[in-house]
C-alpha cells in the first residue's frame, strides 16, 4: 500500500523537475512512510520521432517483500516502468504463469506481476488482476502513460490534463506542489457536494481535474487522452439459481476472499464493530488462522454511538485477541485534519470515528480487514426497507389516508440518531415521489429546495443545467426492470460505495499508514451478489438473509437479530456545544469563504434553527463547516 504521483509531458516548458517531483511525492508521505523513490526520463523518442518525458514518484508502505519490490520498478530491458498503489491478491498464480512464459522477476512483490503482465497483454492486463489498485505505467516503446484503477474504486487516482502535460496522483494535494497549478472551483461540484456529501466521479472540486472512475483505464500519448472501461457487471442481469446453490457459492467465494486477503509480511488484524459484516469477516479469518487474530473496536462516551459491547461478545464467541479503544472525540481538533487530508470537500461525518479507529489500530498492526460492502451487496441498509415499505404502502393505501400523517409532519425534529419522529418525517416527505427521486430524498443532505434558497444570485448564474440527481439516476436505470431494493443497492454499489465509503476509508486509514482490505468487495463476490434474486437477500423488511443462511453458526444469534446502528458521532449536540463557537467564528463571519456561493442570511437561518432545536440540521451544518474549512485550507494561491 503506497502513494504514487508523477507526470508525462512533451513541451520542455511544462517539465516536472527533480525538486517539484520531490515535493509532490513528499506531500503523500503519510501513505508510504517506509520508503521513497523516483524516476525521471527526458526526451524519449518513439519510432515516429515524437518526444515525451516522464516523472514518477513513489512512497512505500511495506506489506509484502519488505526488503525488495522497490518502485518505480522496470522490466528486464528498462522499456516499461511502473508505480503502483494497492495489493494484487492473485499475484502468485499470475507470477507462476508469467515465469512459465519466460519472464524473469527481480522481486517477490505483487507490483512486478502487473509490469510483466502488461508486457504480454497491454491494457488487457488489468482484467486479470484481483485486488485494489491504482497503477501508472510508462511505456517507452509507445511513448504513452497508462493509468488504471481497480474495479470497485478502493484506491483513488486523480489526473489533470494541461495542454500537452498530464499529472497524476493518489491524492490531489500532490498537484498543489506543481508551480503554476491554479485550477478553478467547479460550481457544479459544489452543487453535487451539498446533494451527496461527496463529489461524484469523474469530477472533482477543481475544473479540469478528474478522478479515474472505478474499473477504468486511461492512456495519454502525444497530448491525447483516452479513457475506457475494462470491467463492468450487468445490474439488469438476474440469474435463475436455486437457494442452496446460491448459499454454496456465497460461502465458497467469501471464504476464499478472506483467505487471499490474509497474505501479509507485517502484523494483520481486523476492525470489529459487532455488526454482521465485520463480525462475519472476523469469524472467517479466525477459522483460517492458527492463532487468535487481533481485532479492534472503538467506543465513545455517548452510548447511543457505542457498539463495543456487541464487538466484545463477538470476539469472545469467535476467539480473537480483542482490543477496545475508548475515545472522547474532539470535533474542533479533528476538523482541520480532515480538511487537509481529504483534499476535496467531504461531508460524511463518519469519517471522524473512522479516523480515530484507523489511528489507534495502526499503533498495533499495519493491515486491517473490514466489512465494507456487505450492505450494498446483500441489502442491509434501513433505507432499502423504507423503499420497500413505501412501495408496498403505495399499492394499498393512498397517502392522504395514512393515519396520523399530518400530525407527524408537524412534529419538531429530534436530534437523536434513531428518532422515530425524525425517520418518520423523512419517510413521509419522500413518499409521493417516483422511486429513484424518493431514494435520493433519503440520501441527500440538502434537498433542491434548500439549495435554491441557499445560493446567491451570482453562484446560480454560474451553475450548469446539469441536475445532481443524474449521477444516481444513471446507475439506477442500469438495473432495468428489477425490483426497487435491487435497483437501490446496485445503484449504491456504483455511486455511494466508491465515492463515499471507499474514499472515507482510504483517506482515514492511509493518513496513518494503515492498509485496509475489504473481503466483501472481491469482484467475484460482487458479480455473484449483484445477479442474485432479491428474495435471497431481502424479505419482510429484513436484509442479508443469504449471509445468515450461509454462515449462521459462525456468530452469536444476537448478531443476526440486533438492529443496525451505523458508525457515527453525536454531531447534533456538538453544534449546540463544542462546535458552536467555531460555527459562529467561521460560518457566520462577514468574511466567510462560503459567502462566495451562499447567502449569509440563509446560512444564519440554518444555524439558528438548529441551535434553537426547531430543526435538526446537524448533517447540513457539518457539510457547510467542512466546505468552509476546505476553502480556507486549499482554495489559496499555489507555488509559482
HUTA-V139165 format. One record per residue. SS is DSSP state (H for helix, E for strand, - for the rest). OMEGA is omega as a letter, one per 40 degrees, with the letter a starting at -180 (NA if undefined). NEAR is the number of other C-alpha atoms within 10 Angstrom. Layout:
ss | omega | near
SS | OMEGA | NEAR
SS | OMEGA | NEAR
This chain:
ss | omega | near
- | a | 26
E | i | 32
E | a | 31
E | i | 32
E | i | 32
E | a | 28
E | i | 25
E | a | 30
E | i | 29
- | i | 22
- | a | 15
H | i | 12
H | i | 7
H | a | 18
- | i | 17
- | a | 24
- | a | 12
H | a | 14
H | i | 11
H | i | 18
H | i | 24
H | i | 21
H | i | 17
H | a | 27
H | a | 27
H | i | 21
- | i | 20
- | a | 26
H | i | 24
H | i | 21
H | a | 28
- | a | 25
E | a | 18
- | a | 14
E | i | 14
E | i | 20
E | i | 15
E | i | 20
E | i | 18
E | i | 17
E | a | 13
E | i | 15
E | i | 14
E | a | 15
E | i | 15
- | a | 14
- | i | 9
- | i | 7
- | i | 8
- | a | 14
E | i | 17
E | i | 25
E | a | 24
E | i | 26
E | a | 23
E | i | 30
E | a | 25
E | i | 33
E | a | 30
E | i | 25
- | a | 25
- | i | 24
- | a | 20
- | a | 18
- | a | 15
- | a | 15
- | a | 10
- | i | 12
- | i | 19
- | i | 22
- | e | 24
- | a | 24
E | a | 22
E | i | 19
- | a | 17
- | a | 12
- | i | 6
- | a | 10
- | a | 14
E | i | 21
E | a | 20
E | i | 25
E | a | 30
E | i | 29
E | i | 26
E | i | 25
E | i | 25
E | a | 22
- | i | 20
- | a | 16
H | a | 21
H | i | 14
H | i | 10
H | a | 19
H | i | 22
H | i | 12
H | a | 13
H | i | 17
H | i | 13
H | i | 10
- | i | 10
- | i | 8
- | i | 18
- | a | 14
- | i | 17
- | a | 14
- | i | 15
- | a | 17
- | a | 22
- | a | 21
H | a | 25
H | i | 26
H | i | 25
H | a | 22
H | a | 23
H | i | 23
H | i | 21
H | i | 17
H | a | 15
H | a | 13
H | a | 11
H | a | 13
H | i | 19
H | a | 12
H | a | 17
H | i | 23
H | i | 13
H | a | 14
- | i | 20
- | a | 19
E | i | 24
E | a | 25
E | i | 26
E | a | 28
E | i | 27
E | a | 27
E | i | 24
E | a | 27
E | a | 20
- | a | 19
- | a | 12
- | a | 15
- | a | 22
E | i | 23
E | i | 25
E | i | 20
E | i | 25
E | a | 27
E | a | 29
- | a | 29
- | a | 28
- | a | 25
- | i | 24
- | a | 27
- | a | 27
- | i | 29
- | a | 28
E | i | 24
E | i | 23
E | i | 20
E | i | 19
E | a | 14
- | a | 12
- | i | 17
E | i | 24
E | i | 22
E | i | 21
E | a | 25
E | i | 28
- | i | 26
- | a | 24
H | a | 28
H | i | 19
H | a | 25
H | a | 26
H | i | 19
H | a | 21
- | i | 20
- | i | 13
- | i | 13
- | a | 14
- | a | 16
- | i | 17
- | i | 12
E | i | 15
- | a | 18
H | a | 19
H | a | 21
H | i | 22
H | i | 20
H | i | 24
H | a | 22
H | a | 26
H | i | 25
H | a | 23
H | a | 27
- | i | 29
- | i | 25
- | a | 25
- | i | 22
- | e | 15
- | a | 13
- | i | 19
- | i | 24
- | a | 24
E | i | 19
- | i | 15
- | i | 15
E | a | 22
E | i | 19
E | i | 23
- | a | 25
- | i | 27
- | i | 27
- | a | 18
E | i | 21
E | i | 24
E | i | 19
E | a | 18
E | a | 21
E | i | 22
- | i | 16
- | a | 17
E | i | 13
E | i | 15
E | i | 10
E | a | 15
E | i | 14
E | i | 14
- | i | 18
- | i | 15
- | i | 13
- | a | 13
- | a | 13
- | a | 23
- | a | 18
- | i | 16
- | a | 17
- | i | 12
- | a | 10
- | i | 12
- | i | 12
H | a | 15
H | i | 11
H | i | 10
H | i | 21
H | a | 19
H | a | 14
H | i | 16
H | a | 20
H | a | 18
H | a | 13
H | a | 19
H | i | 20
H | i | 18
H | i | 15
H | i | 24
H | a | 23
H | a | 17
H | a | 16
- | i | 23
- | i | 19
- | i | 14
- | i | 15
- | i | 13
- | a | 13
- | a | 14
E | i | 22
E | a | 26
E | i | 27
E | i | 25
- | i | 32
- | a | 27
- | i | 26
- | a | 22
H | a | 24
H | a | 23
H | i | 24
H | a | 27
H | i | 27
H | i | 24
H | a | 29
H | i | 22
H | i | 19
H | a | 23
H | i | 18
H | a | 16
- | a | 13
- | a | 11
- | i | 7
- | a | 11
- | i | 16
- | i | 22
E | i | 23
E | a | 27
E | i | 25
E | a | 24
E | a | 24
E | a | 19
E | i | 19
- | i | 11
- | a | 10
H | i | 9
H | a | 14
H | a | 18
- | i | 21
- | a | 21
H | i | 22
H | i | 14
H | i | 19
H | i | 26
H | i | 21
H | i | 16
H | a | 28
H | i | 25
H | a | 12
H | a | 13
H | i | 22
- | a | 17
- | i | 22
E | a | 14
E | i | 21
E | i | 19
E | i | 18
E | i | 15
E | a | 16
E | i | 14
- | a | 11
- | i | 15
- | a | 12
H | a | 17
H | a | 14
H | a | 9
H | a | 14
H | i | 16
H | i | 15
H | a | 14
H | a | 23
H | a | 23
H | a | 16
H | a | 18
H | i | 21
- | i | 18
- | i | 24
- | a | 28
- | a | 26
- | i | 28
- | a | 20
- | i | 20
- | i | 16
H | a | 24
H | i | 20
H | i | 20
H | i | 19
H | a | 22
H | a | 21
H | i | 22
H | a | 27
H | a | 18
H | i | 19
H | a | 27
H | i | 21
- | a | 11
- | a | 15
- | i | 18
- | a | 24
E | i | 26
E | i | 25
E | i | 24
E | i | 23
- | a | 23
- | i | 21
- | a | 24
H | a | 22
H | i | 21
H | a | 26
H | a | 25
H | i | 25
- | a | 28
- | a | 23
- | i | 18
H | i | 16
H | i | 18
H | i | 24
H | i | 19
H | i | 21
H | i | 23
H | a | 19
H | i | 15
H | i | 19
H | a | 17
H | a | 11
H | a | 14
H | a | 12
H | a | 8
H | a | 8
- | i | 10
- | a | 10
H | a | 14
H | a | 9
H | i | 8
- | a | 11
- | i | 9
- | a | 9
H | a | 14
H | i | 12
H | a | 8
H | a | 15
H | a | 16
H | a | 9
- | i | 12
- | i | 14
- | i | 19
- | i | 17
- | i | 19
- | a | 14
- | a | 17
- | a | 12
- | i | 11
H | i | 13
H | a | 17
H | a | 20
H | i | 16
H | i | 14
H | i | 19
H | i | 15
H | a | 20
H | i | 17
H | a | 13
- | a | 18
- | a | 22
- | a | 15
- | i | 12
- | a | 10
H | a | 19
H | i | 19
H | i | 16
H | a | 19
H | i | 23
H | a | 20
H | i | 21
H | i | 17
H | a | 15
- | i | 17
- | i | 24
- | i | 22
- | a | 15
H | a | 17
H | i | 8
H | i | 13
H | a | 16
H | i | 14
H | a | 13
H | a | 20
E | i | 21
- | a | 17
H | a | 12
H | a | 11
H | i | 15
H | a | 15
H | a | 10
H | i | 12
- | i | 15
- | a | 11
- | a | 7
- | i | 11
- | i | 12
- | i | 20
H | a | 17
H | a | 10
H | i | 17
H | a | 21
H | i | 16
H | i | 13
H | i | 19
H | a | 25
H | a | 16
- | a | 16
- | i | 21
- | a | 12
- | i | 11
- | a | 17
- | a | 12
H | i | 19
H | i | 23
H | a | 29
H | a | 25
H | a | 26
H | i | 25
H | i | 28
H | i | 24
H | a | 21
H | a | 22
H | a | 21
- | a | 20
H | a | 21
H | a | 22
H | a | 23
H | a | 26
H | a | 20
H | a | 19
H | i | 20
H | a | 22
H | a | 24
H | a | 23
H | a | 20
H | a | 26
H | a | 26
H | a | 26
H | i | 26
- | a | 21
- | i | 22
- | i | 26
- | i | 27
E | i | 25
E | a | 26
E | a | 25
E | a | 23
H | i | 28
H | a | 27
H | i | 25
- | a | 24
H | i | 22
H | i | 14
H | i | 21
H | a | 22
H | i | 16
H | a | 17
H | a | 24
H | a | 25
H | a | 21
- | i | 22
- | a | 20
H | a | 23
H | i | 13
H | a | 20
- | a | 22
- | i | 21
E | i | 14
- | i | 9
- | i | 14
E | i | 15
- | i | 23
- | a | 23
H | a | 20
H | i | 24
H | i | 21
H | i | 19
H | a | 18
H | a | 17
H | a | 15
H | a | 15
H | a | 9
H | a | 17
- | i | 21
- | a | 16
H | a | 11
H | a | 14
H | a | 21
H | a | 16
H | a | 11
- | a | 12
- | i | 10
- | a | 15
- | a | 16
- | a | 15
- | a | 15
- | i | 18
- | a | 22
- | a | 18
H | i | 21
H | i | 22
H | i | 17
H | a | 16
- | i | 21
- | a | 17
- | a | 12
- | a | 14
- | a | 19
H | i | 15
H | i | 13
H | i | 16
H | a | 20
H | a | 12
H | a | 13
H | a | 17
- | a | 24
- | i | 17
- | i | 15
- | a | 10
- | i | 12
- | a | 17
H | a | 18
H | i | 23
H | i | 19
H | i | 13
- | a | 18
E | i | 21
- | a | 16
H | a | 20
H | i | 13
H | i | 16
H | a | 20
H | i | 16
H | i | 12
H | a | 19
H | a | 25
H | a | 14
H | i | 13
H | a | 22
H | i | 19
- | i | 10
- | i | 16
- | i | 14
- | i | 17
- | i | 22
- | a | 23
H | a | 23
H | i | 17
H | i | 21
H | i | 22
H | i | 24
H | i | 25
H | a | 22
H | i | 22
H | i | 23
H | i | 24
H | i | 21
H | i | 24
H | a | 24
H | i | 18
H | a | 17
H | a | 13
H | a | 16
- | a | 16
- | a | 10
- | i | 11
- | i | 15
- | a | 11
- | NA | 9
